[in-house]
Amino acid sequence: MTRRQRARAAIPAVTTLALFTAISAGAHRPAVAADARAEGLDTTLVTRSRTGGLPDGPSSQPAISRDQRYARVLAFSSAASDLVAASTGAVSNVYYIERQPPYDNLGVPWVPGPIQLVSAGPGGAPANGPSADPVVSGDNRHAPSCIAFISAATNLVAGDTNGHPDAFVFHLRSRTIERVSVGRGGREADGSAHDVTVNGDCSEVAFTDDASNLVAGAPAGVKQVYVRDLRHHRTTIASGGRHGAGDADSSQPAFGRRNTLAFSSAATNLAGPTGGHVQVFLRSRPRAVSMLSRTPSGVPGDGDSDQPALSQAGDGVAFRTRAANLAPGADRFSQIVHSRRGTSLRTAGPASSGDAAHPEVVNNGHYTLYDSADPRLGSPFGQAGAAYLYTDVRNLVLPISVDSNGQRLRLPGSDPASSEVSNYIFFETSDPAADTHFAQAHGTALVPPQLAAANPAFHQIYLRYLGGK
């Protein structure tokens, strides 16, 4: 994700392929695996209260470290008040779970340790504002060392007086918080931070901010993507071209290999004509920006593209698009498109007949995860949407948001977050019976889906375990 990967460190593209083959035996290509039941597979509720029950508030936004099959740290946001013993300030907070040892790099079952609070002030003071949007560092060469997030709290660090949401980094070893959406000399931003990401070794953080005082020449009120070098305490603009800062909003930064950075932007002065649409761009080095959302002949997408994702190795990319010249059917439903080095953009599986979103790219760019409301992929219960994994090795779409028995859920599953080799995939759902063992033990299996959908406490994060190696 952040450094050049050597051949001996690369993860084989066909890891867990035997599992996919067993699951999808007899499927046509492209196809949707009809049943995810196999030895060793399971779905487990991860976000539990201190007493082991259902939390008293919703949990969402799972983010897992991409450190091979170790997957040491999971972060998420939650409005629950009973996940930790400390006071949480009656606001949404960011939490993390360290994987419980012993474990190895062979994909053995992922056992969660205790839930720990990230968004707290000095001395454990409860945050006085909401926190969300966590992302975890870590890659094939580095264990996770920090968690980046956005917070409107003003008491996480000293001197936070700008009255705007800021981007922060929580350092796992020291358990200290650092504000990163700052300018030269630690100058406070005069605008708001909107999203954030971090590279593998936690040396750089990228964030979106509409401030005008982080770098010289940034226009007031226009969202720009910035990069904060945590080692040299320097902030630079990423969403700029030869003619300076972007002339319209940029956002959604995503790091890839060698600290390449993808982002979406409506700016017209970054890399040639945009056709008047939001496009996805790639910054390969300072001031070197190219457009990713274009046809092989260089024509920009004829509809908006956003939500970019990059693989940490293999130069894989995926994003959401409404451009019909990039993906069939995108003029009617948003599609997820992907590519790897040497291949052109194409949809992740069959063109969707329902809106798709939230792509994530892992395993050298061979696996793309996303949400889809495509009724052809949905549950027989009329499920509005689900989480899927597409593998270009076998051109298969595998349903991820299923219960412990491999059956489709009765309520939507969304926002999949995968370890680098997809042994462990986390997703959100309100289905009270997703973890069948928990549901039977705690009586949630008897809760009708319509009641669970109306109760935010049922919206939690689950782990889908896909087996080892």
C-alpha positions in Angstrom: 0.0 0.0 0.0 2.8 2.4 0.7 6.1 0.9 -0.4 7.5 -1.0 -3.4 6.6 -4.7 -3.0 9.2 -7.3 -3.7 8.2 -10.4 -5.6 8.9 -12.6 -2.7 6.6 -10.6 -0.5 3.7 -10.6 -2.9 0.6 -12.4 -2.0 -0.4 -15.1 -4.5 -3.4 -14.0 -6.5 -5.1 -17.4 -6.1 -5.0 -17.4 -2.3 -8.3 -19.0 -1.1 -9.1 -19.9 -4.7 -9.8 -23.5 -3.7 -12.5 -22.2 -1.4 -14.1 -20.2 -4.1 -14.0 -23.2 -6.4 -15.7 -25.4 -3.9 -18.4 -22.8 -3.1 -19.2 -22.2 -6.7 -18.9 -25.6 -8.2 -21.0 -25.9 -11.4 -21.5 -22.1 -11.6 -21.5 -20.4 -15.0 -19.2 -17.5 -15.7 -19.8 -14.8 -14.8 -21.9 -16.1 -11.9 -23.0 -15.6 -8.4 -22.1 -18.3 -5.9 -25.4 -19.7 -4.8 -24.3 -21.0 -1.4 -21.4 -20.0 0.9 -21.6 -23.0 3.2 -18.2 -24.8 3.6 -16.2 -26.2 6.3 -14.6 -23.5 8.5 -16.9 -20.7 7.3 -18.9 -18.7 9.8 -20.4 -15.3 10.5 -19.8 -13.7 13.9 -21.1 -10.6 15.7 -18.0 -8.6 16.5 -19.4 -5.4 18.1 -20.7 -6.7 21.5 -21.4 -4.9 24.7 -19.1 -5.3 27.7 -21.4 -8.0 29.0 -21.3 -9.9 25.7 -24.8 -8.9 24.5 -26.2 -6.6 21.8 -24.9 -3.0 22.3 -27.4 -0.2 23.1 -26.5 1.8 19.9 -25.6 1.2 16.3 -22.0 0.4 15.1 -20.7 1.0 11.6 -17.8 1.9 9.3 -15.5 -1.2 9.8 -11.9 -0.7 8.8 -9.3 -3.5 9.1 -5.5 -3.3 8.8 -4.1 -4.8 5.5 -1.1 -6.5 7.1 -1.3 -9.8 5.1 -3.3 -12.5 6.9 -2.4 -11.1 10.3 -5.2 -8.4 10.2 -4.2 -7.3 13.6 -6.5 -4.3 14.2 -10.2 -3.6 13.4 -11.5 0.0 13.9 -15.1 1.2 13.7 -17.5 3.9 14.9 -20.4 3.4 17.2 -23.0 5.4 19.1 -23.3 2.7 21.7 -22.5 3.6 25.3 -21.8 0.2 26.7 -18.9 -1.0 24.7 -16.2 0.1 27.2 -16.2 1.0 30.9 -15.2 4.6 30.3 -17.7 7.4 29.8 -18.2 8.0 26.1 -19.9 11.4 26.2 -23.2 10.4 24.7 -21.8 10.9 21.2 -20.6 8.7 18.3 -17.0 7.5 19.0 -14.3 5.6 17.2 -13.2 2.3 18.7 -10.7 -0.5 17.9 -10.2 -4.2 18.6 -6.8 -5.9 18.5 -6.8 -9.4 17.4 -6.5 -11.8 20.3 -3.2 -13.9 20.1 -2.0 -16.5 19.4 -2.4 -16.2 15.6 -0.1 -16.6 12.6 -0.1 -15.6 8.9 -2.0 -18.7 7.7 -5.5 -17.4 8.1 -6.6 -19.1 11.2 -9.9 -17.9 12.8 -9.9 -14.3 13.9 -10.6 -14.0 17.7 -11.4 -10.4 18.9 -9.8 -8.9 22.0 -11.6 -6.4 24.1 -13.0 -3.2 22.5 -11.0 -0.1 23.2 -11.9 3.6 22.9 -9.9 5.8 20.5 -11.7 9.2 20.6 -11.1 10.3 24.2 -9.3 13.4 25.5 -6.3 13.6 27.8 -6.7 11.6 30.9 -9.6 9.7 29.3 -12.0 12.6 29.2 -15.1 11.8 27.1 -15.1 13.5 23.7 -17.4 16.5 23.6 -18.3 16.0 19.9 -18.9 13.1 17.5 -16.1 11.1 15.9 -16.3 8.8 12.8 -14.7 7.6 9.6 -11.8 5.5 11.0 -9.1 4.0 8.8 -6.2 1.8 10.0 -2.6 1.8 8.8 -0.7 -1.4 8.1 0.4 -3.2 4.9 2.4 -6.2 3.7 5.6 -4.7 5.2 4.3 -2.9 8.3 2.2 -3.8 11.3 -0.6 -1.3 12.0 0.6 1.6 14.1 -2.1 4.2 14.0 -5.8 4.9 13.3 -6.9 8.0 11.5 -10.4 9.5 11.9 -12.5 12.6 11.7 -13.9 14.3 14.9 -15.9 17.4 15.8 -14.7 17.1 19.4 -12.6 20.1 20.7 -11.1 18.3 23.6 -9.1 15.5 22.0 -5.9 17.7 21.9 -4.9 20.9 23.5 -5.5 24.1 21.6 -8.4 23.0 19.4 -10.2 26.3 19.0 -11.2 26.5 15.4 -14.7 25.3 15.8 -14.5 22.9 12.9 -14.3 19.1 12.5 -10.6 18.1 12.2 -8.6 15.0 11.1 -6.8 13.1 13.8 -4.4 10.2 14.2 -4.4 7.9 17.2 -1.0 6.2 17.8 -1.5 2.7 19.0 1.7 2.3 20.9 1.6 5.5 22.8 -2.2 5.8 22.9 -1.9 9.5 22.1 -3.9 11.6 19.6 -2.4 14.0 17.1 -4.3 16.5 15.0 -3.2 16.3 11.4 -5.4 18.7 9.5 -3.1 21.6 10.3 -0.8 23.8 8.3 2.7 25.1 8.7 3.8 25.3 12.3 0.6 23.5 13.4 -1.6 26.3 12.2 -5.3 25.4 12.8 -7.5 25.0 9.7 -10.1 27.8 9.1 -12.3 25.2 7.5 -13.7 21.7 8.1 -12.1 18.3 7.5 -14.4 15.9 5.7 -12.6 12.5 5.2 -9.2 11.0 5.9 -7.0 8.1 5.1 -3.5 6.9 6.1 -0.7 5.0 4.4 0.7 1.7 5.5 3.5 2.8 7.8 1.6 5.8 9.2 4.1 8.3 7.8 1.5 10.2 5.7 -2.1 11.0 6.2 -4.4 12.4 3.4 -7.5 14.3 4.2 -10.1 16.6 2.6 -10.6 20.1 4.0 -12.2 23.3 2.8 -9.8 25.5 4.7 -8.0 28.4 2.9 -4.9 28.6 5.2 -3.3 25.1 5.1 -1.2 25.9 2.0 -0.7 29.1 0.1 -3.1 29.7 -2.8 -5.9 27.4 -1.6 -9.2 29.0 -2.5 -11.6 29.6 0.4 -14.6 27.2 0.7 -13.3 24.7 -1.9 -12.5 21.2 -0.7 -9.0 20.1 -1.4 -7.2 16.9 -0.7 -4.1 17.4 1.4 -1.2 15.2 2.5 0.3 15.6 6.0 3.9 14.2 6.3 3.9 13.1 10.0 7.7 12.7 10.1 8.6 16.2 8.7 5.4 18.0 9.9 4.7 19.3 6.5 1.3 19.7 4.7 1.0 19.8 0.9 -1.9 19.9 -1.5 -2.5 16.7 -3.5 -5.5 17.8 -5.5 -3.5 20.3 -7.5 -2.0 20.4 -11.0 0.4 22.6 -12.8 -1.9 25.5 -12.4 -2.2 25.3 -8.6 -5.0 24.1 -6.4 -8.1 22.5 -7.9 -10.8 24.9 -9.0 -13.6 22.8 -7.6 -14.2 20.3 -4.8 -12.0 17.3 -4.4 -12.4 14.5 -1.8 -12.3 10.8 -1.0 -8.5 10.2 -0.9 -7.2 6.6 -1.0 -3.6 5.5 -0.8 -2.0 2.9 -2.9 1.5 1.4 -3.5 4.5 3.8 -3.4 2.2 6.4 -1.7 0.2 6.9 -4.8 -3.0 8.6 -4.0 -6.4 8.4 -5.8 -9.2 10.9 -5.2 -12.4 12.2 -6.8 -12.7 15.8 -8.1 -15.0 18.1 -10.0 -11.9 20.3 -10.7 -11.3 21.2 -14.3 -7.6 22.2 -14.0 -6.0 18.9 -12.9 -5.5 16.7 -16.0 -7.2 17.8 -19.1 -10.9 18.0 -20.0 -13.4 16.5 -17.6 -16.6 16.7 -19.7 -18.2 18.6 -16.8 -18.3 15.6 -14.5 -16.7 14.5 -11.3 -13.8 12.3 -12.2 -11.3 10.0 -10.4 -7.7 11.1 -10.5 -4.4 9.6 -9.5 -1.5 11.5 -8.0 1.7 9.5 -8.6 4.1 12.2 -7.3 3.7 15.9 -6.4 2.1 17.8 -9.2 1.8 14.7 -11.3 -1.9 14.0 -11.7 -3.6 11.8 -14.2 -7.3 10.8 -14.8 -8.3 7.2 -14.1 -12.0 7.5 -15.1 -11.4 7.5 -18.9 -11.7 5.2 -21.8 -8.7 3.4 -23.3 -8.6 6.2 -25.9 -8.4 8.9 -23.2 -12.0 10.1 -23.3 -13.2 11.2 -19.9 -16.2 9.4 -18.3 -19.5 10.8 -19.5 -21.0 10.7 -16.0 -19.8 11.2 -12.5 -17.2 8.8 -11.0 -16.2 8.7 -7.3 -15.3 6.5 -4.3 -11.9 5.4 -5.6 -10.0 2.4 -4.0 -6.4 1.3 -4.7 -4.7 -2.0 -3.8 -1.6 -1.9 -1.8 0.2 -3.9 -4.4 -0.5 -4.9 -8.0 -1.7 -1.5 -9.1 -5.4 -2.5 -8.8 -8.0 0.3 -8.8 -11.8 0.3 -8.4 -14.4 3.1 -8.2 -18.1 3.8 -8.6 -19.3 5.4 -11.8 -22.4 6.7 -13.6 -20.4 7.0 -16.9 -22.0 4.8 -19.6 -18.8 5.0 -21.7 -16.9 3.3 -18.8 -19.5 0.7 -17.8 -22.6 -0.7 -19.5 -25.8 0.3 -17.6 -24.1 3.1 -15.7 -26.5 5.6 -17.2 -29.3 3.8 -15.2 -27.5 2.4 -12.1 -24.1 3.2 -10.5 -21.6 0.5 -11.4 -18.4 -0.6 -9.8 -15.5 -0.8 -12.3 -12.0 -2.1 -11.7 -8.7 -2.7 -13.5 -5.2 -3.8 -12.8 -1.9 -2.9 -14.6 -2.3 -3.9 -18.2 -6.0 -4.3 -18.2 -8.8 -1.8 -19.1 -11.7 -0.8 -16.9 -14.6 -3.2 -16.7 -17.4 -3.9 -14.3 -16.7 -6.1 -11.2 -18.9 -8.9 -12.3 -22.0 -8.6 -14.5 -23.3 -5.1 -15.0 -25.5 -4.3 -12.0 -29.3 -3.7 -12.4 -29.3 -1.8 -9.0 -27.0 0.8 -7.6 -23.6 -0.4 -6.4 -21.2 1.5 -4.1 -18.3 1.3 -1.5 -15.6 -0.6 -3.5 -12.5 -2.0 -1.8 -9.6 -3.7 -3.6 -7.4 -6.4 -2.1 -5.2 -9.3 -3.0 -3.0 -7.7 -5.6 -6.1 -6.1 -7.2 -7.7 -9.5 -8.0 -10.6 -9.1 -5.5 -13.1 -6.2 -5.4 -15.6 -5.9 -2.6 -18.7 -3.7 -2.8 -22.4 -3.2 -2.0 -25.1 -3.8 -4.5 -28.8 -3.4 -4.7 -29.0 -5.5 -7.8 -32.2 -7.6 -7.3 -30.6 -10.5 -9.3 -28.0 -10.8 -6.5 -30.3 -10.2 -3.6 -32.1 -12.4 -1.2 -35.3 -14.3 -1.9 -36.8 -12.1 1.0 -36.6 -9.0 -1.2 -33.3 -7.7 0.4 -32.6 -4.2 -0.6 -28.9 -4.7 -0.9 -25.9 -6.9 0.1 -22.1 -7.0 0.3 -20.3 -9.0 -2.4 -16.8 -10.0 -3.3 -15.8 -10.3 -7.0 -12.8 -12.3 -8.1 -11.4 -11.7 -11.6 -9.4 -14.9 -11.3 -12.6 -17.0 -11.8 -15.0 -14.2 -12.8 -17.2 -15.0 -9.8 -19.4 -12.9 -7.5 -19.5 -14.2 -4.0 -22.1 -13.0 -1.5 -20.5 -11.9 1.8 -23.4 -10.7 3.9 -24.8 -14.1 4.8 -25.5 -15.8 8.1 -23.5 -18.5 9.9 -25.2 -21.2 7.8 -24.4 -19.4 4.5 -28.0 -18.3 4.0 -28.8 -14.9 2.6 -29.8 -12.3 5.2 -33.3 -10.9 5.5 -32.0 -7.3 5.8 -29.3 -5.4 3.8 -25.6 -6.0 4.3 -23.2 -3.2 3.4 -19.8 -1.5 3.7 -17.5 -4.6 3.4 -14.0 -4.2 4.7 -11.5 -7.0 4.0 -8.1 -8.1 5.2 -5.5 -8.2 2.4 -6.1 -11.8 1.5 -9.9 -11.8 2.2 -9.7 -14.5 4.9 -11.6 -12.0 7.1 -14.3 -9.7 5.8 -16.3 -7.4 8.0 -19.7 -5.9 7.1 -22.7 -4.1 8.6 -26.2 -5.4 8.9 -29.3 -5.0 11.1 -30.4 -8.7 10.6 -30.9 -10.0 14.1 -30.1 -13.6 13.1 -26.9 -13.0 11.1 -24.8 -14.7 13.8 -27.0 -17.7 14.3 -25.2 -18.8 17.4 -25.5 -15.4 19.1 -29.1 -15.1 18.0 -30.0 -18.4 19.5 -28.2 -17.7 22.8 -29.6 -14.2 23.2 -33.1 -14.6 21.7 -32.5 -12.2 18.8 -33.4 -14.8 16.2 -37.1 -14.3 17.3 -37.0 -10.6 16.6 -38.9 -9.9 13.3 -36.8 -8.3 10.7 -39.0 -5.2 10.4 -38.6 -4.5 14.2 -34.9 -5.0 14.0 -34.7 -2.6 11.0 -36.5 0.1 13.1 -34.2 -0.4 16.1 -30.7 1.2 15.5 -29.2 -1.1 18.2 -29.5 -4.0 15.8 -27.2 -2.4 13.3 -23.8 -3.9 14.1 -20.6 -5.2 12.5 -20.1 -8.9 11.7 -17.1 -10.9 10.6 -17.4 -13.3 7.7 -14.6 -15.9 8.0 -13.6 -17.4 4.7 -11.1 -20.0 6.0 -7.3 -20.2 6.1 -4.6 -19.9 3.4 
